[in-house]
Amino acid sequence: MVGSAGLHKPMHLSSAYKPCSATFLQPRAGTVLVGYMRVSTSEQNLALQRDALAGAGCDRFYEDICSGSVTERPGLSRALDHLRSGDALVVWKLDRIGRSLGHVVELVDGLQSKGIGLKVLTGGIDTTSSTGRLVFGIFATLAEYVERAIMRSGIALPWGPSGIHRRGAPHNSGLQGGALA
């Protein structure tokens, strides 16, 4: 606040003030949080994702054990079938739900058209709020712009057109369209 002399006075916040991080995963009354987990191989463990989703307050859990490039994901399909308007799909990381950036954007658009939100625990994405939808929209627009710029340049990049490189994969891994694993 600026006083009459132009000096800044400290603001006293009411006891109702909560920082953004504290309200990030607080569901509205009646909201069902549905958790989705995915690992690429049966040697990997879902425990870290399950613990994070349980800590976020998820009511139900669905899982898949398959590569990120797999089109058919029965666990994700069941999770999406369970969601209703006002609910939210919660994932540990954004790459758990999509094969590519385009697929993730398409999935989020479909969720939003049904009044369903997406919450990403490690990315700070929460499309249940207007700010979260704005941030996701900007993110998607920038990623699309970069993808098109790379394709226009004609430069063959080792990580594919989406600019996303699968961690640990050799640069000549044959990723198609920037698939996420």
N, C-alpha and C positions, 0 to 999 in steps of 0.2 A: 504494500500500500504506500502511496506517496502522500506525505503530510503537506500542510500548507506551506512549509518552507522548502518543499521540493525534496526533502530527505526521505529515504526509504525507512519505513517502520516495520519491525518484524510482524508477520501475520501469526495469529494464534489459530491453530486448526482445532476444529471441534473434535470431540471424542468420537464422532461418527466417521471421521476421515480414515480411510484404509488405503494403503498404497496399492498400485495396480497389480503387483505380483500376488497380493493376498486375495484379490478378487478374481484372478485369472480363471480358476477352475471352480468357482462357487456357482453351482447350478441354480437356476431359478426354480421356484416351487413347481413341482410336477415334471421337471426335466429328468429324463432318464439318460444316464451316461453309459454308452455302450463301448466297451473296449475291444480293439482289434489288434492282434499281434501276428507277426510273421517272422519266420527265420527261413534261411535258404536251404539248409540241410538238416537231416535228423541228428547230426552230431552237435548242432548248435542248441542252446538252451533258451527257453522262453521265460525263465524265472525273472530276469531283470525287467523285461517288459511287463510281465504279469504283476510284479511288485509295484512298479511305477503306476500302472493303470489302477490297481487296487487302492493305492495311496491317493489317487486323484478322485476316488469315489465312484468308480464304475460299478454298475449294477450287474452287468452281464459281460461275459468275455467270449470272444471268438478268435480262432487261430487257424493259420495255415502253415504248412511246412512245404515250401516250394520256392523256386527261384523267382526273383522279382520280375523276370521277363515272361513268366507263365500267365497266360490269358485267363484261364479258368481258376478261380480261387473260391472254393466252396465256403470257407469260413467267412470271407469278406461278403460273399453273396448272402449268407445267412444273417450277418450283422446288418447289412443294408435292408434286408427284408424285415427285420425286427424294429428298425427305427421309425418313429412317427414324428409328425410336426412338433417342434418344440424340444425334441431330443437332440443329443449331440454324439457324434462318433468321435472317440478319443483314441489317438495313436501315440506311441512313444516317439517315433520319428516320422517325418513326412514320407520318406522313401519306403515305409512299410506298406503304404496303400497304393502306390502307383508304379506302373511299368516305365513311365516317362513323364516329363513335365506336362506334356499335352494330356496324358491320361489323368494325372492328378487334377489339373484345371477342369477337365470335363467332369470328373467325379464330384469335385466341390461345387461346380455349377448345378449338377443334378441334385445334390444335397440341398443347396440353397433354394432351388425352385420348389422343394417340398417342405421348406421351413425347418430344415435340419442343419445343425451346426457341425463344425469340425474343430477339434481342439488337438493341437500337437504339443506334447509335453516338453520336448527338447527344443522346439523352435519358436515358442512364444506365439504361435498362430492360434487365434480363437475367433472363428467366424460367427460366433453367437452375438458379437457386439458390432456396432457400426464401425468402430475403429478397426477391429480385426478384419472385417470384410474389406475395408479400404486398404489396409496393409497387404492383404492377400491379393487384392486386385492389382495393386501397384507391382508387387512381386511378380505376378503372372505376366503383366504387360511388359515389364523390363526383360524377363526371361524370353518372352516371345520376340522382342526386339533384337536381343542378342542372337537368338537362334537364326532369325532372318538375315541379320548382318553377316553372320558367319557363312550362311548359304550363299548370299550374294557375292561374298568375297571369293568364293571358289577355292578357298584354302581347305585342304583335307586335314582336319585336326584329329589327333589320336584318340580323343575321347568322344567323338561323335558330334552331331549337329546341336545337341542340347547343351553342350559344354559341361556335362556331368560325367565324371569318370568314376567308375566303380572302384572303390578302395581295394587295393591289393591285386587288381586285375592287370595283366600286362597290357601295354598300350595297343597291341595288335590283337586284342581279345575278341574282336568281331562283334562288339556291342552294336546293336541296330538301333538307330534313333535315340541314342542316349539312354538306353534302358537302365533302370536302377536295379541293383541286386539286393 
